[in-house]
């Protein structure tokens, strides 16, 4: 459950690292930090995307602490330093997104609420955004606000290159026939972040790409390969729920969503359409960004942080 440190990606000072029991007792890795600057503004809880890990967010954690926030972060089950349910730990697998929902409850109840100062703000990326949107319609959410980067409301069909209906039929049929734990067609153990920078769909920033690759080079156990058929089925079911009529209007937590103009992973149009229906939220498009806004070049990240600070009422000079 320890964190991995590199010269170019050091562990932020004062880390408290541990394991929290998931809904079924499975060990899930978490880490938390106190703020490094006053005034203290509460806690930002970071929820990563599919295949990500705590170490990838060290820079973001430092950015938040300088703004007066304590930070808490969780590795979702099946990835990072958390429990992996299959014999092949490289397979990204889940049976139902409800498992993530239940783990979120345990993380908040056992880690955040006892040891982290309120109010609580959620900062989530991609799959993490989809999970947080499931929470946002529930009564009594822990979060006063949510900031979602490229939330996975729908996938970009140009990336999939197959109509959504066909992918869903394939996943539902194959999983029902006993292949839920098998890789999707063409899947492998190889993590996308260990491939060449050229042609990647995640970030245009070569240095941050190299930094994340270096983490996986020395700690390959943190990496994740392709999703399983079961994960794909669960994801499409979750996205269908988010896209159902009237869902966005039921969101009860104020939300600022960011969409990436050059996103080849999730649908920017779906994010924009969802935001239109929000009663307590808005959307900001960052034109030149690829999918991982927080791992992008400085010009993109500066736009993100400017909007983040304005949304949360943070004085620019203090940040």
C-alpha positions as CSV (number, residue, x, y, z in Angstrom):
1,X,0.0,0.0,0.0
2,X,3.0,2.3,-0.1
3,X,3.3,5.1,-2.6
4,X,5.9,5.1,-5.4
5,X,8.3,8.1,-5.6
6,X,10.4,9.4,-8.5
7,X,12.8,12.4,-8.6
8,X,10.4,14.1,-11.1
9,X,7.3,12.9,-9.3
10,X,8.0,13.0,-5.6
11,X,5.5,12.1,-2.9
12,X,4.0,15.3,-1.5
13,X,5.2,15.7,2.1
14,X,3.0,14.6,5.0
15,X,1.2,11.8,3.2
16,X,-0.9,9.4,5.3
17,X,-1.3,6.2,3.3
18,X,-3.4,3.2,4.2
19,X,-5.9,0.6,3.3
20,X,-9.7,0.9,3.7
21,X,-12.0,-2.1,3.4
22,X,-14.3,-2.0,0.4
23,X,-17.9,-2.9,0.6
24,X,-16.9,-6.6,0.6
25,X,-13.8,-6.3,2.7
26,X,-11.4,-6.0,-0.2
27,X,-8.4,-3.8,0.6
28,X,-8.5,-0.4,-1.3
29,X,-5.5,1.9,-1.2
30,X,-6.0,5.5,-0.1
31,X,-3.9,8.5,0.8
32,X,-4.6,11.8,2.4
33,X,-2.8,15.1,3.1
34,X,-3.3,18.2,5.1
35,X,-3.4,21.7,3.4
36,X,-0.1,23.6,3.3
37,X,-1.5,27.1,3.3
38,X,-4.1,29.1,5.0
39,X,-7.0,29.9,4.9
40,X,-8.0,26.3,5.2
41,X,-10.9,25.6,2.8
42,X,-11.9,22.0,3.5
43,X,-11.1,18.8,1.6
44,X,-11.0,18.0,-2.1
45,X,-11.6,14.3,-2.7
46,X,-10.0,13.1,-5.9
47,X,-11.6,10.3,-7.9
48,X,-9.6,9.0,-10.8
49,X,-10.5,7.5,-14.2
50,X,-10.2,3.9,-15.4
51,X,-6.7,2.5,-15.1
52,X,-5.3,5.5,-13.0
53,X,-3.5,5.4,-9.7
54,X,-2.7,7.8,-6.8
55,X,0.9,8.6,-8.0
56,X,-0.5,10.1,-11.2
57,X,-2.1,12.9,-9.2
58,X,0.9,14.1,-7.1
59,X,1.1,17.3,-9.0
60,X,-2.6,18.0,-8.7
61,X,-2.5,17.2,-5.0
62,X,0.3,19.8,-4.5
63,X,-1.7,22.4,-6.5
64,X,-4.8,21.8,-4.2
65,X,-2.8,21.9,-1.0
66,X,-1.3,25.3,-2.0
67,X,-4.9,26.5,-2.3
68,X,-5.7,25.7,1.3
69,X,-7.3,22.3,0.7
70,X,-6.7,19.0,2.5
71,X,-6.7,16.2,-0.1
72,X,-8.0,12.6,0.0
73,X,-7.7,10.1,-2.9
74,X,-8.7,6.5,-3.5
75,X,-7.6,3.8,-5.9
76,X,-10.7,2.2,-7.2
77,X,-11.0,-1.5,-6.8
78,X,-9.3,-3.3,-9.7
79,X,-6.6,-0.7,-10.3
80,X,-3.7,1.1,-8.8
81,X,-2.7,-0.3,-5.5
82,X,-6.1,-1.7,-4.7
83,X,-7.5,-5.2,-4.7
84,X,-7.8,-6.9,-8.1
85,X,-10.4,-9.6,-8.4
86,X,-9.1,-11.7,-11.3
87,X,-6.3,-14.1,-11.6
88,X,-4.7,-11.9,-14.2
89,X,-4.3,-8.5,-12.3
90,X,-3.8,-6.7,-15.6
91,X,-7.4,-7.1,-16.6
92,X,-9.6,-4.0,-15.8
93,X,-12.7,-5.7,-14.5
94,X,-15.9,-4.9,-12.6
95,X,-19.3,-6.5,-12.7
96,X,-21.5,-3.5,-11.9
97,X,-20.7,0.2,-11.2
98,X,-22.8,-0.3,-8.0
99,X,-19.6,-1.8,-6.6
100,X,-17.8,1.5,-7.0
101,X,-20.8,3.2,-5.4
102,X,-20.5,1.0,-2.3
103,X,-16.7,1.5,-2.1
104,X,-17.2,5.3,-2.3
105,X,-19.5,5.0,0.8
106,X,-16.7,3.1,2.7
107,X,-14.0,5.6,1.7
108,X,-16.1,8.6,2.8
109,X,-17.3,6.9,6.0
110,X,-14.0,5.4,7.1
111,X,-11.4,7.8,5.8
112,X,-12.7,11.2,4.8
113,X,-15.4,12.0,7.4
114,X,-13.4,11.0,10.5
115,X,-10.0,12.6,9.5
116,X,-10.6,15.3,6.8
117,X,-12.0,18.8,7.4
118,X,-15.3,19.8,5.8
119,X,-16.7,21.1,3.5
120,X,-16.0,18.4,0.9
121,X,-15.5,19.0,-2.8
122,X,-15.3,16.1,-5.3
123,X,-12.7,16.4,-8.2
124,X,-13.3,13.5,-10.6
125,X,-12.0,12.5,-14.0
126,X,-13.7,10.3,-16.7
127,X,-14.9,7.1,-15.1
128,X,-14.6,8.8,-11.7
129,X,-16.9,11.5,-13.0
130,X,-19.5,8.9,-14.0
131,X,-19.4,7.4,-10.5
132,X,-19.8,10.8,-8.9
133,X,-22.7,11.7,-11.1
134,X,-24.4,8.6,-9.7
135,X,-23.9,10.0,-6.3
136,X,-25.1,13.5,-7.3
137,X,-28.7,12.5,-7.6
138,X,-28.8,10.9,-4.1
139,X,-30.3,12.8,-1.2
140,X,-27.7,13.7,1.4
141,X,-24.5,13.7,-0.7
142,X,-21.4,14.5,1.3
143,X,-20.2,17.0,-1.3
144,X,-21.0,20.7,-1.3
145,X,-19.7,20.9,-4.9
146,X,-18.3,18.7,-7.7
147,X,-15.8,19.5,-10.4
148,X,-15.8,16.9,-13.2
149,X,-13.1,16.6,-15.9
150,X,-14.2,14.9,-19.1
151,X,-16.9,12.8,-17.2
152,X,-17.7,9.5,-18.9
153,X,-21.4,10.2,-19.8
154,X,-21.0,8.5,-23.2
155,X,-18.0,7.3,-25.2
156,X,-16.7,8.9,-28.3
157,X,-17.9,6.6,-31.1
158,X,-15.2,7.7,-33.5
159,X,-12.6,6.2,-31.1
160,X,-14.7,3.0,-30.7
161,X,-15.3,3.0,-34.5
162,X,-18.3,0.7,-33.9
163,X,-21.9,1.8,-33.3
164,X,-22.8,1.9,-29.6
165,X,-25.7,-0.5,-30.1
166,X,-23.5,-3.2,-31.6
167,X,-20.9,-2.8,-28.8
168,X,-23.6,-3.1,-26.2
169,X,-25.1,-6.2,-27.8
170,X,-21.6,-7.8,-28.0
171,X,-20.8,-7.1,-24.4
172,X,-24.2,-8.2,-23.1
173,X,-24.2,-11.4,-25.1
174,X,-20.6,-12.3,-24.4
175,X,-20.9,-11.7,-20.7
176,X,-24.1,-13.7,-20.5
177,X,-22.4,-16.6,-22.2
178,X,-19.7,-16.7,-19.5
179,X,-17.0,-14.4,-21.0
180,X,-17.4,-11.5,-18.6
181,X,-13.8,-11.8,-17.3
182,X,-12.3,-12.1,-20.8
183,X,-10.6,-9.2,-22.5
184,X,-12.6,-7.2,-25.0
185,X,-11.8,-8.2,-28.6
186,X,-8.2,-7.0,-29.3
187,X,-7.5,-6.3,-25.6
188,X,-4.2,-7.1,-23.9
189,X,-2.1,-6.7,-20.7
190,X,-0.4,-3.5,-22.1
191,X,-1.2,-0.2,-20.5
192,X,-1.8,2.6,-22.9
193,X,0.5,4.8,-20.9
194,X,3.5,2.5,-21.6
195,X,3.1,3.0,-25.4
196,X,4.7,5.7,-27.5
197,X,3.8,9.3,-26.9
198,X,3.1,9.9,-30.5
199,X,-0.5,9.3,-31.4
200,X,-1.8,9.0,-27.8
201,X,-5.3,10.3,-27.1
202,X,-4.7,11.3,-23.5
203,X,-2.4,14.3,-23.4
204,X,-0.4,16.6,-25.7
205,X,2.2,17.2,-22.9
206,X,5.2,15.0,-23.6
207,X,6.9,15.6,-20.2
208,X,3.8,14.6,-18.2
209,X,3.3,11.6,-20.4
210,X,7.0,10.6,-19.8
211,X,6.5,11.1,-16.1
212,X,3.5,8.8,-15.9
213,X,5.3,6.2,-18.0
214,X,8.3,6.3,-15.7
215,X,6.0,5.5,-12.7
216,X,4.7,2.4,-14.5
217,X,8.2,1.5,-15.6
218,X,9.4,1.1,-12.0
219,X,6.0,0.0,-10.6
220,X,4.3,-2.0,-13.3
221,X,2.0,-3.5,-10.7
222,X,0.1,-0.1,-10.7
223,X,-0.7,-0.4,-14.4
224,X,-3.8,-1.8,-16.0
225,X,-4.4,-3.4,-19.4
226,X,-7.6,-3.3,-21.5
227,X,-11.0,-3.6,-20.0
228,X,-12.9,-6.9,-19.7
229,X,-16.2,-7.6,-21.4
230,X,-17.8,-7.4,-18.0
231,X,-16.4,-3.9,-17.4
232,X,-17.6,-2.8,-20.8
233,X,-21.1,-4.1,-20.1
234,X,-21.1,-2.4,-16.7
235,X,-19.9,0.8,-18.2
236,X,-22.6,0.9,-20.9
237,X,-25.3,0.2,-18.4
238,X,-24.0,3.0,-16.2
239,X,-23.8,5.4,-19.2
240,X,-27.3,4.5,-20.2
241,X,-28.5,5.5,-16.8
242,X,-26.7,8.8,-16.9
243,X,-28.2,9.5,-20.3
244,X,-31.8,8.6,-19.4
245,X,-34.4,11.3,-19.8
246,X,-34.6,13.6,-16.8
247,X,-31.5,12.3,-15.1
248,X,-29.4,15.5,-15.3
249,X,-32.3,17.5,-13.9
250,X,-32.3,15.3,-10.8
251,X,-28.7,16.3,-9.9
252,X,-28.8,18.0,-6.5
253,X,-25.1,19.0,-6.1
254,X,-23.7,22.1,-7.8
255,X,-21.4,20.9,-10.6
256,X,-18.8,22.4,-12.8
257,X,-18.0,20.1,-15.7
258,X,-15.0,20.5,-18.1
259,X,-15.1,19.0,-21.6
260,X,-12.0,18.6,-23.7
261,X,-12.2,19.9,-27.3
262,X,-9.9,17.2,-28.7
263,X,-11.3,14.3,-26.6
264,X,-11.2,11.0,-28.4
265,X,-12.2,8.9,-25.4
266,X,-15.5,10.3,-24.2
267,X,-18.1,12.3,-26.0
268,X,-17.8,16.0,-25.6
269,X,-21.2,16.5,-27.1
270,X,-22.8,14.2,-24.4
271,X,-21.1,16.4,-21.7
272,X,-22.5,19.6,-23.2
273,X,-26.0,18.1,-23.6
274,X,-26.0,16.9,-20.1
275,X,-24.9,20.3,-18.7
276,X,-27.8,22.0,-20.5
277,X,-30.2,20.0,-18.4
278,X,-28.5,20.7,-15.1
279,X,-30.4,22.9,-12.7
280,X,-27.3,23.5,-10.5
281,X,-24.4,23.2,-12.8
282,X,-22.5,24.4,-15.9
283,X,-19.9,23.3,-18.4
284,X,-16.7,24.8,-19.7
285,X,-15.1,23.6,-23.0
286,X,-11.3,23.7,-23.2
287,X,-10.8,23.6,-27.0
288,X,-7.2,22.4,-27.3
289,X,-7.2,19.7,-24.6
290,X,-7.1,16.0,-25.0
291,X,-8.9,13.6,-22.6
292,X,-6.8,14.1,-19.5
293,X,-7.2,17.8,-18.8
294,X,-5.3,17.6,-15.5
295,X,-2.3,15.9,-17.3
296,X,-2.3,18.4,-20.1
297,X,0.2,21.2,-21.1
298,X,0.4,24.4,-18.9
299,X,-1.9,26.5,-21.1
300,X,-4.7,24.0,-20.7
301,X,-4.0,23.5,-17.0
302,X,-4.0,27.2,-16.4
303,X,-7.4,27.5,-17.9
304,X,-8.7,24.7,-15.7
305,X,-7.2,26.2,-12.5
306,X,-8.5,29.7,-13.3
307,X,-12.0,28.3,-13.7
308,X,-11.6,26.1,-10.6
309,X,-10.5,29.0,-8.5
310,X,-13.4,31.2,-9.7
311,X,-15.9,28.5,-9.1
312,X,-14.8,27.9,-5.5
313,X,-14.2,31.6,-4.7
314,X,-10.4,31.3,-4.3
315,X,-8.4,34.5,-4.6
316,X,-5.9,34.2,-7.4
317,X,-3.1,35.8,-5.4
318,X,-3.6,33.4,-2.5
319,X,-3.5,30.4,-4.8
